[in-house]
Amino acid sequence: MDSARSGFLSPEQQIESSVSISLSTPLKENFNDSTDTAHFPSEDLPDLDENGLLDWSDKKLVKSLPREKCAELIRLKRNILRLNVSRNSLRSIDCSLLPLEKCSEIDASQNELTQLQQFLQLIQTLKKLNLADNRINSLGCLDTFVNLQWLNFSHNRIENLPKLDQLHNLSTLILNCNRLRAIPNLSKLEALTELGLHGNLIRSFENIHALIPSQNLRILDLGGNLISDLCEINYLRGFSNLESLTVLGNNFASPDGCKFSYRPFVYSCILGELKILDGVCLSEGEVLKGEWLHSNRKTRSFRPGSGSHAQLCTFLLLECPLVSKELPIEGVNDDRLKKGLEFEFHRTFI
């Protein structure tokens, strides 16, 4: 199984994948439309393993599941707990052909699926669903999958999300590389710990606090969108439980050719538990500089939508200039920063 696109990732892999920018998807072999899965030798397909995993990934399955092999599994009366049919050319998955009454995990990524409705008979058992790299453009029945905990719809054709009020168990939602033009309304998903919106068509973070619950959110990927105003980062103030944030790939180009580091500024808006920005751990210098910017309220006046992007870039060019790729910000007098921070924090927060 391709761990980078599967539904069974470690936390470290999830963080790494949340900041990667996929420029292409693996090429699939070309099959004639008249090819049917009935001609595929079913004896070459693996059987259900002792742990309840049926792994038919990368088996050149075309259009639909092989009925003969499916019938054999039903005759054996063994329950499939996890199903992997990724990296095929399936256009549909008839769940009634397989013993899926107790199935909790399905990986059907890298196929040619267009609808979510074909999984409706699993709404009571399904907890993990990976449908990345398909052709899905509508999620009208998504709110009925009330037991979902992990969901990946990256690299599809989704323009809008339906109203989501019932997915109270959903902790991971990956919507990278779709066609979303605005932050979707996920306000009822209070269990959400990871959200991926990378590579969409989002132009503003306005109202993000009303749209995304922040109390449990730890990983947020907003990179690769169409944000051109660096002041928009101010909308993220209050997401203090974030541990990893990605904004890389937005249009944060400054008039001076981006000769500054925005990392201390981003940290100054988030603070709290933030440790990883754009997939790279924040350095001690970046944290110190960010705390200094925050405690002195140096960037509060650069408000989104006020036309202050150029002024903010000029300010950061003075305060956080780039020196080299190895040194994100110019060396500063750490003693001065530490003394200033100690004074400000005691005066402001104690």
C-alpha positions, 0 to 999 in steps of 0.5 A: 500500500502507498502509505503517502496516500493510504488512510493509515498514516502515522502522525509524523506522516500526516504532518509531512503530507499536510504540507506537501504540494502534489504536482501530479498523480501517478499515471494509470495504465490505459485500458480499453473501455470494453475491458471488464473485470470479469476477464481478470483472472480472479485466482490472482487476487489475494484472499482475505487475510487473518486480520480482516484486510482485503487488499486488492490495490494495484490489481488493474481492476477496471470499471467494477469489482470482479463478481466471481471473486466477490461471490466466493468471499460471500460463500466463505462467510468471512467479514471484511474489516478493511478494504483496499482497492486503491490504484485501480481504474474502478468507476463504481464499487458495489458494496453489496457484492462483498461481506462488508457488514463490519467494514470500518476502513476503505481505501479507494484512492486513485480510481475513477469514482464519481459518487459517494452514494455507493458507500451508503450501506456502510454509514453505520460502520465506516470510520475511515474513508480514503477517496483521494485522486478520484473524480468526485464533485458532489458530497450531498450525502456526506452528513449521513456517515455519522461514525466517520473519524478520518476522511480524505477527499484530496485531488477531486473536483469538489466546489462546495461542501454540503451542510455538515451537522452530524459528523461529530466523530470526525477528527481528520478531514483532508480536502487538498487540491479541490475547487473550493473558493472559500473556507467551508462551514465546518463549525459543527465538527468540534472533534476536528484535529486536522484539516487540509485545505491546501491547493484550493481557490481560497482568496480570504481567511475572513470569518475563519473563526466562525467556520472552523472550530479551533478548540481541538484543531492541531494541524491546519493546512491553508497553503497553496491557495490564492491569498495575496494579502499577508495581513490575512494572517491576522484572521488566524489569531486565536488558533492557539492550540495549533501545533502545525500550520501551513501557509506556504504557496500563497501569493505573499510576494512583497514589493521587494521580492520577498526579502524578509521572513514572514515566519516570526509574524505568523507566530506572533499571530498564533503563539500558543502551541505552534511548533511547525510552520510550513513543515519546518520547526520554528527556531528559537530566534523566530519564536523570540522575534514573534513573541516580541512582535506580539508583546509590543503589538507591532503588527496589530495595525496591519489589518486585512482588507485595509490595503496594508499589505505593502506596509506590512512587507516593508515593516517585516523587511526592516524587522525580519530580513532574510540573510540566507537560506540557512538563516531565515532572519537576521541575527538580532541581539538576543539579550535585548529581546529577552530582556524586553520580553521579560519586561513586557510579559510581566507587565502585560500577562502577570 
